[in-house]
């Protein structure tokens, strides 16, 4: 008999490539029905909003640092009003 776990809010999954994050995210969602944020997808969405091809190498580095800062702020504010 499969036991369902009570919803725990938001789960954030990140890590290195080829470690089974997507399967783990699916398993967590199936068991808890909570929100699961896959950091690869989230970070790509944030970074893709910047016109990187027209930026200088220095501007690209600044943009990357800014995207990482936005990502950290978004994670810290998840679940808050």
PyMOL Python script that loads the backbone (N, CA, C, O; Angstrom):
from pymol import cmd

cmd.read_pdbstr("""\
ATOM      1  N   UNK A   1       0.840  -1.179   0.000  1.00  0.00           N
ATOM      2  CA  UNK A   1       0.000   0.000   0.000  1.00  0.00           C
ATOM      3  C   UNK A   1       0.886   1.243   0.000  1.00  0.00           C
ATOM      4  O   UNK A   1       1.806   1.368   0.808  1.00  0.00           O
ATOM      5  N   UNK A   2       0.594   2.148  -0.910  1.00  0.00           N
ATOM      6  CA  UNK A   2       1.388   3.358  -1.034  1.00  0.00           C
ATOM      7  C   UNK A   2       0.847   4.428  -0.101  1.00  0.00           C
ATOM      8  O   UNK A   2      -0.355   4.693  -0.084  1.00  0.00           O
ATOM      9  N   UNK A   3       1.723   5.036   0.667  1.00  0.00           N
ATOM     10  CA  UNK A   3       1.309   6.059   1.614  1.00  0.00           C
ATOM     11  C   UNK A   3       1.631   7.428   1.042  1.00  0.00           C
ATOM     12  O   UNK A   3       2.753   7.671   0.599  1.00  0.00           O
ATOM     13  N   UNK A   4       0.651   8.324   1.048  1.00  0.00           N
ATOM     14  CA  UNK A   4       0.860   9.685   0.575  1.00  0.00           C
ATOM     15  C   UNK A   4       1.367  10.545   1.721  1.00  0.00           C
ATOM     16  O   UNK A   4       0.904  10.429   2.855  1.00  0.00           O
ATOM     17  N   UNK A   5       2.316  11.402   1.411  1.00  0.00           N
ATOM     18  CA  UNK A   5       2.869  12.319   2.399  1.00  0.00           C
ATOM     19  C   UNK A   5       2.108  13.631   2.300  1.00  0.00           C
ATOM     20  O   UNK A   5       1.778  14.078   1.201  1.00  0.00           O
ATOM     21  N   UNK A   6       1.829  14.246   3.430  1.00  0.00           N
ATOM     22  CA  UNK A   6       1.123  15.524   3.439  1.00  0.00           C
ATOM     23  C   UNK A   6       1.946  16.575   2.706  1.00  0.00           C
ATOM     24  O   UNK A   6       3.175  16.570   2.778  1.00  0.00           O
ATOM     25  N   UNK A   7       1.263  17.484   1.995  1.00  0.00           N
ATOM     26  CA  UNK A   7       1.946  18.520   1.231  1.00  0.00           C
ATOM     27  C   UNK A   7       2.869  19.333   2.134  1.00  0.00           C
ATOM     28  O   UNK A   7       2.499  19.704   3.248  1.00  0.00           O
ATOM     29  N   UNK A   8       4.071  19.602   1.638  1.00  0.00           N
ATOM     30  CA  UNK A   8       5.063  20.290   2.452  1.00  0.00           C
ATOM     31  C   UNK A   8       5.421  21.661   1.917  1.00  0.00           C
ATOM     32  O   UNK A   8       6.362  22.277   2.419  1.00  0.00           O
ATOM     33  N   UNK A   9       4.719  22.161   0.929  1.00  0.00           N
ATOM     34  CA  UNK A   9       5.005  23.494   0.409  1.00  0.00           C
ATOM     35  C   UNK A   9       5.746  23.438  -0.903  1.00  0.00           C
ATOM     36  O   UNK A   9       5.258  22.859  -1.873  1.00  0.00           O
ATOM     37  N   UNK A  10       6.927  24.038  -0.943  1.00  0.00           N
ATOM     38  CA  UNK A  10       7.723  24.106  -2.161  1.00  0.00           C
ATOM     39  C   UNK A  10       9.023  23.332  -1.988  1.00  0.00           C
ATOM     40  O   UNK A  10       9.715  23.475  -0.979  1.00  0.00           O
ATOM     41  N   UNK A  11       9.346  22.516  -2.979  1.00  0.00           N
ATOM     42  CA  UNK A  11      10.601  21.764  -2.979  1.00  0.00           C
ATOM     43  C   UNK A  11      11.451  22.291  -4.126  1.00  0.00           C
ATOM     44  O   UNK A  11      10.974  22.406  -5.255  1.00  0.00           O
ATOM     45  N   UNK A  12      12.701  22.609  -3.841  1.00  0.00           N
ATOM     46  CA  UNK A  12      13.626  23.115  -4.852  1.00  0.00           C
ATOM     47  C   UNK A  12      14.685  22.050  -5.086  1.00  0.00           C
ATOM     48  O   UNK A  12      15.329  21.580  -4.148  1.00  0.00           O
ATOM     49  N   UNK A  13      14.858  21.674  -6.354  1.00  0.00           N
ATOM     50  CA  UNK A  13      15.800  20.607  -6.698  1.00  0.00           C
ATOM     51  C   UNK A  13      16.874  21.168  -7.624  1.00  0.00           C
ATOM     52  O   UNK A  13      16.564  21.776  -8.649  1.00  0.00           O
ATOM     53  N   UNK A  14      18.112  20.964  -7.263  1.00  0.00           N
ATOM     54  CA  UNK A  14      19.233  21.387  -8.079  1.00  0.00           C
ATOM     55  C   UNK A  14      20.366  20.388  -7.930  1.00  0.00           C
ATOM     56  O   UNK A  14      20.312  19.502  -7.077  1.00  0.00           O
ATOM     57  N   UNK A  15      21.378  20.529  -8.747  1.00  0.00           N
ATOM     58  CA  UNK A  15      22.519  19.623  -8.652  1.00  0.00           C
ATOM     59  C   UNK A  15      23.244  19.532  -9.974  1.00  0.00           C
ATOM     60  O   UNK A  15      22.908  20.228 -10.932  1.00  0.00           O
ATOM     61  N   UNK A  16      24.234  18.674 -10.019  1.00  0.00           N
ATOM     62  CA  UNK A  16      25.036  18.526 -11.227  1.00  0.00           C
ATOM     63  C   UNK A  16      24.277  17.733 -12.290  1.00  0.00           C
ATOM     64  O   UNK A  16      23.251  17.112 -12.009  1.00  0.00           O
ATOM     65  N   UNK A  17      24.793  17.768 -13.496  1.00  0.00           N
ATOM     66  CA  UNK A  17      24.150  17.094 -14.628  1.00  0.00           C
ATOM     67  C   UNK A  17      24.107  15.586 -14.449  1.00  0.00           C
ATOM     68  O   UNK A  17      24.952  14.998 -13.775  1.00  0.00           O
ATOM     69  N   UNK A  18      23.110  14.976 -15.064  1.00  0.00           N
ATOM     70  CA  UNK A  18      22.985  13.522 -15.167  1.00  0.00           C
ATOM     71  C   UNK A  18      22.895  12.809 -13.815  1.00  0.00           C
ATOM     72  O   UNK A  18      23.452  11.724 -13.648  1.00  0.00           O
ATOM     73  N   UNK A  19      22.200  13.411 -12.857  1.00  0.00           N
ATOM     74  CA  UNK A  19      22.079  12.778 -11.542  1.00  0.00           C
ATOM     75  C   UNK A  19      20.652  12.357 -11.223  1.00  0.00           C
ATOM     76  O   UNK A  19      20.378  11.917 -10.106  1.00  0.00           O
ATOM     77  N   UNK A  20      19.735  12.484 -12.181  1.00  0.00           N
ATOM     78  CA  UNK A  20      18.371  12.022 -11.955  1.00  0.00           C
ATOM     79  C   UNK A  20      17.460  13.039 -11.293  1.00  0.00           C
ATOM     80  O   UNK A  20      16.495  12.669 -10.623  1.00  0.00           O
ATOM     81  N   UNK A  21      17.761  14.327 -11.477  1.00  0.00           N
ATOM     82  CA  UNK A  21      16.947  15.366 -10.834  1.00  0.00           C
ATOM     83  C   UNK A  21      15.507  15.344 -11.325  1.00  0.00           C
ATOM     84  O   UNK A  21      14.583  15.517 -10.530  1.00  0.00           O
ATOM     85  N   UNK A  22      15.304  15.136 -12.606  1.00  0.00           N
ATOM     86  CA  UNK A  22      13.944  15.149 -13.152  1.00  0.00           C
ATOM     87  C   UNK A  22      13.120  13.986 -12.615  1.00  0.00           C
ATOM     88  O   UNK A  22      11.952  14.158 -12.267  1.00  0.00           O
ATOM     89  N   UNK A  23      13.716  12.820 -12.548  1.00  0.00           N
ATOM     90  CA  UNK A  23      12.997  11.668 -11.980  1.00  0.00           C
ATOM     91  C   UNK A  23      12.685  11.895 -10.509  1.00  0.00           C
ATOM     92  O   UNK A  23      11.596  11.571 -10.036  1.00  0.00           O
ATOM     93  N   UNK A  24      13.652  12.456  -9.792  1.00  0.00           N
ATOM     94  CA  UNK A  24      13.436  12.747  -8.382  1.00  0.00           C
ATOM     95  C   UNK A  24      12.330  13.786  -8.207  1.00  0.00           C
ATOM     96  O   UNK A  24      11.483  13.649  -7.324  1.00  0.00           O
ATOM     97  N   UNK A  25      12.334  14.830  -9.052  1.00  0.00           N
ATOM     98  CA  UNK A  25      11.292  15.858  -8.984  1.00  0.00           C
ATOM     99  C   UNK A  25       9.921  15.241  -9.229  1.00  0.00           C
ATOM    100  O   UNK A  25       8.958  15.578  -8.541  1.00  0.00           O
ATOM    101  N   UNK A  26       9.826  14.345 -10.196  1.00  0.00           N
ATOM    102  CA  UNK A  26       8.562  13.685 -10.490  1.00  0.00           C
ATOM    103  C   UNK A  26       8.106  12.833  -9.308  1.00  0.00           C
ATOM    104  O   UNK A  26       6.929  12.851  -8.950  1.00  0.00           O
ATOM    105  N   UNK A  27       9.019  12.097  -8.709  1.00  0.00           N
ATOM    106  CA  UNK A  27       8.688  11.270  -7.554  1.00  0.00           C
ATOM    107  C   UNK A  27       8.203  12.124  -6.381  1.00  0.00           C
ATOM    108  O   UNK A  27       7.220  11.784  -5.723  1.00  0.00           O
ATOM    109  N   UNK A  28       8.897  13.229  -6.127  1.00  0.00           N
ATOM    110  CA  UNK A  28       8.487  14.125  -5.038  1.00  0.00           C
ATOM    111  C   UNK A  28       7.090  14.661  -5.299  1.00  0.00           C
ATOM    112  O   UNK A  28       6.255  14.688  -4.395  1.00  0.00           O
ATOM    113  N   UNK A  29       6.827  15.093  -6.542  1.00  0.00           N
ATOM    114  CA  UNK A  29       5.505  15.624  -6.860  1.00  0.00           C
ATOM    115  C   UNK A  29       4.427  14.556  -6.711  1.00  0.00           C
ATOM    116  O   UNK A  29       3.369  14.821  -6.141  1.00  0.00           O
ATOM    117  N   UNK A  30       4.685  13.358  -7.215  1.00  0.00           N
ATOM    118  CA  UNK A  30       3.696  12.284  -7.126  1.00  0.00           C
ATOM    119  C   UNK A  30       3.362  11.937  -5.679  1.00  0.00           C
ATOM    120  O   UNK A  30       2.213  11.625  -5.367  1.00  0.00           O
ATOM    121  N   UNK A  31       4.347  11.990  -4.801  1.00  0.00           N
ATOM    122  CA  UNK A  31       4.140  11.615  -3.406  1.00  0.00           C
ATOM    123  C   UNK A  31       3.548  12.736  -2.561  1.00  0.00           C
ATOM    124  O   UNK A  31       2.789  12.468  -1.629  1.00  0.00           O
ATOM    125  N   UNK A  32       3.883  13.990  -2.871  1.00  0.00           N
ATOM    126  CA  UNK A  32       3.489  15.097  -1.994  1.00  0.00           C
ATOM    127  C   UNK A  32       2.489  16.059  -2.606  1.00  0.00           C
ATOM    128  O   UNK A  32       1.776  16.755  -1.883  1.00  0.00           O
ATOM    129  N   UNK A  33       2.427  16.108  -3.939  1.00  0.00           N
ATOM    130  CA  UNK A  33       1.587  17.075  -4.653  1.00  0.00           C
ATOM    131  C   UNK A  33       1.947  18.519  -4.303  1.00  0.00           C
ATOM    132  O   UNK A  33       1.101  19.410  -4.372  1.00  0.00           O
ATOM    133  N   UNK A  34       3.201  18.741  -3.929  1.00  0.00           N
ATOM    134  CA  UNK A  34       3.636  20.097  -3.622  1.00  0.00           C
ATOM    135  C   UNK A  34       4.288  20.700  -4.872  1.00  0.00           C
ATOM    136  O   UNK A  34       4.530  20.002  -5.857  1.00  0.00           O
ATOM    137  N   UNK A  35       4.563  21.983  -4.818  1.00  0.00           N
ATOM    138  CA  UNK A  35       5.235  22.657  -5.916  1.00  0.00           C
ATOM    139  C   UNK A  35       6.692  22.212  -5.953  1.00  0.00           C
ATOM    140  O   UNK A  35       7.385  22.241  -4.936  1.00  0.00           O
ATOM    141  N   UNK A  36       7.152  21.800  -7.132  1.00  0.00           N
ATOM    142  CA  UNK A  36       8.542  21.375  -7.299  1.00  0.00           C
ATOM    143  C   UNK A  36       9.197  22.309  -8.312  1.00  0.00           C
ATOM    144  O   UNK A  36       8.740  22.413  -9.450  1.00  0.00           O
ATOM    145  N   UNK A  37      10.261  22.982  -7.900  1.00  0.00           N
ATOM    146  CA  UNK A  37      10.992  23.890  -8.779  1.00  0.00           C
ATOM    147  C   UNK A  37      12.295  23.216  -9.169  1.00  0.00           C
ATOM    148  O   UNK A  37      13.117  22.870  -8.320  1.00  0.00           O
ATOM    149  N   UNK A  38      12.465  23.038 -10.470  1.00  0.00           N
ATOM    150  CA  UNK A  38      13.687  22.433 -11.009  1.00  0.00           C
ATOM    151  C   UNK A  38      14.614  23.592 -11.364  1.00  0.00           C
ATOM    152  O   UNK A  38      14.321  24.346 -12.292  1.00  0.00           O
ATOM    153  N   UNK A  39      15.715  23.750 -10.654  1.00  0.00           N
ATOM    154  CA  UNK A  39      16.566  24.927 -10.813  1.00  0.00           C
ATOM    155  C   UNK A  39      17.146  25.078 -12.205  1.00  0.00           C
ATOM    156  O   UNK A  39      17.350  26.206 -12.652  1.00  0.00           O
ATOM    157  N   UNK A  40      17.419  23.989 -12.910  1.00  0.00           N
ATOM    158  CA  UNK A  40      17.945  24.113 -14.271  1.00  0.00           C
ATOM    159  C   UNK A  40      16.977  24.900 -15.139  1.00  0.00           C
ATOM    160  O   UNK A  40      17.384  25.823 -15.844  1.00  0.00           O
ATOM    161  N   UNK A  41      15.708  24.544 -15.092  1.00  0.00           N
ATOM    162  CA  UNK A  41      14.690  25.212 -15.903  1.00  0.00           C
ATOM    163  C   UNK A  41      14.505  26.656 -15.467  1.00  0.00           C
ATOM    164  O   UNK A  41      14.389  27.551 -16.303  1.00  0.00           O
ATOM    165  N   UNK A  42      14.478  26.881 -14.163  1.00  0.00           N
ATOM    166  CA  UNK A  42      14.258  28.230 -13.649  1.00  0.00           C
ATOM    167  C   UNK A  42      15.409  29.154 -14.026  1.00  0.00           C
ATOM    168  O   UNK A  42      15.185  30.274 -14.487  1.00  0.00           O
ATOM    169  N   UNK A  43      16.633  28.690 -13.833  1.00  0.00           N
ATOM    170  CA  UNK A  43      17.794  29.513 -14.142  1.00  0.00           C
ATOM    171  C   UNK A  43      17.876  29.797 -15.637  1.00  0.00           C
ATOM    172  O   UNK A  43      18.210  30.915 -16.031  1.00  0.00           O
ATOM    173  N   UNK A  44      17.581  28.816 -16.470  1.00  0.00           N
ATOM    174  CA  UNK A  44      17.585  29.041 -17.916  1.00  0.00           C
ATOM    175  C   UNK A  44      16.540  30.071 -18.311  1.00  0.00           C
ATOM    176  O   UNK A  44      16.797  30.908 -19.177  1.00  0.00           O
ATOM    177  N   UNK A  45      15.371  30.026 -17.694  1.00  0.00           N
ATOM    178  CA  UNK A  45      14.325  31.002 -18.003  1.00  0.00           C
ATOM    179  C   UNK A  45      14.769  32.408 -17.625  1.00  0.00           C
ATOM    180  O   UNK A  45      14.518  33.357 -18.367  1.00  0.00           O
ATOM    181  N   UNK A  46      15.421  32.549 -16.484  1.00  0.00           N
ATOM    182  CA  UNK A  46      15.901  33.869 -16.067  1.00  0.00           C
ATOM    183  C   UNK A  46      16.988  34.361 -17.011  1.00  0.00           C
ATOM    184  O   UNK A  46      16.951  35.503 -17.470  1.00  0.00           O
ATOM    185  N   UNK A  47      17.948  33.501 -17.298  1.00  0.00           N
ATOM    186  CA  UNK A  47      19.070  33.922 -18.149  1.00  0.00           C
ATOM    187  C   UNK A  47      18.644  34.190 -19.590  1.00  0.00           C
ATOM    188  O   UNK A  47      19.251  35.028 -20.257  1.00  0.00           O
ATOM    189  N   UNK A  48      17.624  33.504 -20.083  1.00  0.00           N
ATOM    190  CA  UNK A  48      17.182  33.690 -21.466  1.00  0.00           C
ATOM    191  C   UNK A  48      16.449  35.005 -21.684  1.00  0.00           C
ATOM    192  O   UNK A  48      16.140  35.351 -22.824  1.00  0.00           O
ATOM    193  N   UNK A  49      16.166  35.736 -20.628  1.00  0.00           N
ATOM    194  CA  UNK A  49      15.493  37.024 -20.770  1.00  0.00           C
ATOM    195  C   UNK A  49      16.463  38.165 -21.052  1.00  0.00           C
ATOM    196  O   UNK A  49      16.048  39.321 -21.138  1.00  0.00           O
ATOM    197  N   UNK A  50      17.733  37.858 -21.194  1.00  0.00           N
ATOM    198  CA  UNK A  50      18.733  38.884 -21.456  1.00  0.00           C
ATOM    199  C   UNK A  50      19.291  38.708 -22.864  1.00  0.00           C
ATOM    200  O   UNK A  50      19.541  37.580 -23.288  1.00  0.00           O
ATOM    201  N   UNK A  51      19.491  39.812 -23.599  1.00  0.00           N
ATOM    202  CA  UNK A  51      19.990  39.735 -24.988  1.00  0.00           C
ATOM    203  C   UNK A  51      21.499  39.499 -25.036  1.00  0.00           C
ATOM    204  O   UNK A  51      22.249  40.374 -25.467  1.00  0.00           O
ATOM    205  N   UNK A  52      21.942  38.337 -24.602  1.00  0.00           N
ATOM    206  CA  UNK A  52      23.369  38.036 -24.490  1.00  0.00           C
ATOM    207  C   UNK A  52      24.166  38.223 -25.786  1.00  0.00           C
ATOM    208  O   UNK A  52      25.309  38.674 -25.710  1.00  0.00           O
ATOM    209  N   UNK A  53      23.630  37.902 -26.973  1.00  0.00           N
ATOM    210  CA  UNK A  53      24.452  38.031 -28.182  1.00  0.00           C
ATOM    211  C   UNK A  53      24.934  39.456 -28.459  1.00  0.00           C
ATOM    212  O   UNK A  53      25.951  39.636 -29.130  1.00  0.00           O
ATOM    213  N   UNK A  54      24.224  40.472 -27.956  1.00  0.00           N
ATOM    214  CA  UNK A  54      24.637  41.844 -28.256  1.00  0.00           C
ATOM    215  C   UNK A  54      25.474  42.460 -27.137  1.00  0.00           C
ATOM    216  O   UNK A  54      25.849  43.629 -27.214  1.00  0.00           O
ATOM    217  N   UNK A  55      25.766  41.681 -26.106  1.00  0.00           N
ATOM    218  CA  UNK A  55      26.538  42.197 -24.987  1.00  0.00           C
ATOM    219  C   UNK A  55      28.028  41.914 -25.162  1.00  0.00           C
ATOM    220  O   UNK A  55      28.419  40.939 -25.804  1.00  0.00           O
ATOM    221  N   UNK A  56      28.843  42.781 -24.581  1.00  0.00           N
ATOM    222  CA  UNK A  56      30.285  42.541 -24.560  1.00  0.00           C
ATOM    223  C   UNK A  56      30.577  41.433 -23.546  1.00  0.00           C
ATOM    224  O   UNK A  56      29.725  41.131 -22.710  1.00  0.00           O
ATOM    225  N   UNK A  57      31.758  40.824 -23.604  1.00  0.00           N
ATOM    226  CA  UNK A  57      32.079  39.780 -22.618  1.00  0.00           C
ATOM    227  C   UNK A  57      31.933  40.260 -21.171  1.00  0.00           C
ATOM    228  O   UNK A  57      31.446  39.519 -20.317  1.00  0.00           O
ATOM    229  N   UNK A  58      32.354  41.495 -20.895  1.00  0.00           N
ATOM    230  CA  UNK A  58      32.231  42.031 -19.528  1.00  0.00           C
ATOM    231  C   UNK A  58      30.759  42.186 -19.145  1.00  0.00           C
ATOM    232  O   UNK A  58      30.371  41.870 -18.020  1.00  0.00           O
ATOM    233  N   UNK A  59      29.946  42.669 -20.076  1.00  0.00           N
ATOM    234  CA  UNK A  59      28.510  42.823 -19.800  1.00  0.00           C
ATOM    235  C   UNK A  59      27.851  41.465 -19.579  1.00  0.00           C
ATOM    236  O   UNK A  59      26.955  41.335 -18.744  1.00  0.00           O
ATOM    237  N   UNK A  60      28.293  40.455 -20.325  1.00  0.00           N
ATOM    238  CA  UNK A  60      27.753  39.110 -20.126  1.00  0.00           C
ATOM    239  C   UNK A  60      28.048  38.604 -18.718  1.00  0.00           C
ATOM    240  O   UNK A  60      27.195  37.979 -18.087  1.00  0.00           O
ATOM    241  N   UNK A  61      29.257  38.874 -18.226  1.00  0.00           N
ATOM    242  CA  UNK A  61      29.629  38.441 -16.875  1.00  0.00           C
ATOM    243  C   UNK A  61      28.790  39.164 -15.822  1.00  0.00           C
ATOM    244  O   UNK A  61      28.343  38.553 -14.852  1.00  0.00           O
ATOM    245  N   UNK A  62      28.580  40.457 -16.014  1.00  0.00           N
ATOM    246  CA  UNK A  62      27.740  41.225 -15.089  1.00  0.00           C
ATOM    247  C   UNK A  62      26.317  40.676 -15.109  1.00  0.00           C
ATOM    248  O   UNK A  62      25.686  40.517 -14.064  1.00  0.00           O
ATOM    249  N   UNK A  63      25.819  40.389 -16.312  1.00  0.00           N
ATOM    250  CA  UNK A  63      24.465  39.850 -16.460  1.00  0.00           C
ATOM    251  C   UNK A  63      24.343  38.498 -15.764  1.00  0.00           C
ATOM    252  O   UNK A  63      23.350  38.238 -15.086  1.00  0.00           O
ATOM    253  N   UNK A  64      25.340  37.640 -15.927  1.00  0.00           N
ATOM    254  CA  UNK A  64      25.319  36.322 -15.282  1.00  0.00           C
ATOM    255  C   UNK A  64      25.284  36.476 -13.769  1.00  0.00           C
ATOM    256  O   UNK A  64      24.518  35.792 -13.090  1.00  0.00           O
ATOM    257  N   UNK A  65      26.114  37.376 -13.238  1.00  0.00           N
ATOM    258  CA  UNK A  65      26.118  37.614 -11.793  1.00  0.00           C
ATOM    259  C   UNK A  65      24.757  38.113 -11.326  1.00  0.00           C
ATOM    260  O   UNK A  65      24.269  37.711 -10.270  1.00  0.00           O
ATOM    261  N   UNK A  66      24.147  38.994 -12.122  1.00  0.00           N
ATOM    262  CA  UNK A  66      22.835  39.527 -11.763  1.00  0.00           C
ATOM    263  C   UNK A  66      21.785  38.415 -11.782  1.00  0.00           C
ATOM    264  O   UNK A  66      20.943  38.341 -10.887  1.00  0.00           O
ATOM    265  N   UNK A  67      21.833  37.556 -12.795  1.00  0.00           N
ATOM    266  CA  UNK A  67      20.874  36.449 -12.883  1.00  0.00           C
ATOM    267  C   UNK A  67      21.003  35.525 -11.676  1.00  0.00           C
ATOM    268  O   UNK A  67      20.002  35.069 -11.124  1.00  0.00           O
ATOM    269  N   UNK A  68      22.235  35.254 -11.272  1.00  0.00           N
ATOM    270  CA  UNK A  68      22.443  34.410 -10.097  1.00  0.00           C
ATOM    271  C   UNK A  68      21.879  35.067  -8.844  1.00  0.00           C
ATOM    272  O   UNK A  68      21.319  34.386  -7.985  1.00  0.00           O
ATOM    273  N   UNK A  69      22.024  36.394  -8.734  1.00  0.00           N
ATOM    274  CA  UNK A  69      21.469  37.125  -7.594  1.00  0.00           C
ATOM    275  C   UNK A  69      19.951  37.055  -7.601  1.00  0.00           C
ATOM    276  O   UNK A  69      19.333  36.853  -6.556  1.00  0.00           O
ATOM    277  N   UNK A  70      19.344  37.222  -8.779  1.00  0.00           N
ATOM    278  CA  UNK A  70      17.887  37.136  -8.898  1.00  0.00           C
ATOM    279  C   UNK A  70      17.412  35.744  -8.502  1.00  0.00           C
ATOM    280  O   UNK A  70      16.394  35.603  -7.825  1.00  0.00           O
ATOM    281  N   UNK A  71      18.138  34.728  -8.917  1.00  0.00           N
ATOM    282  CA  UNK A  71      17.781  33.354  -8.575  1.00  0.00           C
ATOM    283  C   UNK A  71      17.789  33.145  -7.065  1.00  0.00           C
ATOM    284  O   UNK A  71      16.852  32.569  -6.513  1.00  0.00           O
ATOM    285  N   UNK A  72      18.830  33.606  -6.400  1.00  0.00           N
ATOM    286  CA  UNK A  72      18.916  33.451  -4.945  1.00  0.00           C
ATOM    287  C   UNK A  72      17.771  34.193  -4.262  1.00  0.00           C
ATOM    288  O   UNK A  72      17.160  33.661  -3.335  1.00  0.00           O
ATOM    289  N   UNK A  73      17.474  35.414  -4.707  1.00  0.00           N
ATOM    290  CA  UNK A  73      16.372  36.177  -4.110  1.00  0.00           C
ATOM    291  C   UNK A  73      15.045  35.466  -4.323  1.00  0.00           C
ATOM    292  O   UNK A  73      14.214  35.418  -3.416  1.00  0.00           O
ATOM    293  N   UNK A  74      14.840  34.915  -5.512  1.00  0.00           N
ATOM    294  CA  UNK A  74      13.585  34.210  -5.794  1.00  0.00           C
ATOM    295  C   UNK A  74      13.427  32.999  -4.888  1.00  0.00           C
ATOM    296  O   UNK A  74      12.335  32.734  -4.385  1.00  0.00           O
ATOM    297  N   UNK A  75      14.506  32.268  -4.678  1.00  0.00           N
ATOM    298  CA  UNK A  75      14.452  31.094  -3.803  1.00  0.00           C
ATOM    299  C   UNK A  75      14.151  31.510  -2.369  1.00  0.00           C
ATOM    300  O   UNK A  75      13.331  30.884  -1.697  1.00  0.00           O
ATOM    301  N   UNK A  76      14.806  32.558  -1.903  1.00  0.00           N
ATOM    302  CA  UNK A  76      14.595  33.003  -0.524  1.00  0.00           C
ATOM    303  C   UNK A  76      13.174  33.505  -0.291  1.00  0.00           C
ATOM    304  O   UNK A  76      12.655  33.408   0.822  1.00  0.00           O
ATOM    305  N   UNK A  77      12.539  34.043  -1.342  1.00  0.00           N
ATOM    306  CA  UNK A  77      11.201  34.614  -1.189  1.00  0.00           C
ATOM    307  C   UNK A  77      10.072  33.648  -1.518  1.00  0.00           C
ATOM    308  O   UNK A  77       8.904  34.018  -1.407  1.00  0.00           O
ATOM    309  N   UNK A  78      10.386  32.429  -1.917  1.00  0.00           N
ATOM    310  CA  UNK A  78       9.332  31.471  -2.251  1.00  0.00           C
ATOM    311  C   UNK A  78       8.473  31.177  -1.031  1.00  0.00           C
ATOM    312  O   UNK A  78       8.980  30.942   0.066  1.00  0.00           O
ATOM    313  N   UNK A  79       7.181  31.195  -1.244  1.00  0.00           N
ATOM    314  CA  UNK A  79       6.252  30.882  -0.170  1.00  0.00           C
ATOM    315  C   UNK A  79       5.909  32.060   0.708  1.00  0.00           C
ATOM    316  O   UNK A  79       5.096  31.933   1.623  1.00  0.00           O
ATOM    317  N   UNK A  80       6.515  33.210   0.447  1.00  0.00           N
ATOM    318  CA  UNK A  80       6.204  34.402   1.229  1.00  0.00           C
ATOM    319  C   UNK A  80       5.274  35.295   0.430  1.00  0.00           C
ATOM    320  O   UNK A  80       5.296  35.289  -0.801  1.00  0.00           O
ATOM    321  N   UNK A  81       4.459  36.062   1.136  1.00  0.00           N
ATOM    322  CA  UNK A  81       3.538  36.989   0.457  1.00  0.00           C
ATOM    323  C   UNK A  81       4.232  38.275   0.099  1.00  0.00           C
ATOM    324  O   UNK A  81       3.614  39.170  -0.477  1.00  0.00           O
TER     325      UNK A  81
END
""", "prot")
cmd.dss("prot")
cmd.show_as("cartoon", "prot")
cmd.util.cbc("prot")
cmd.orient("prot")
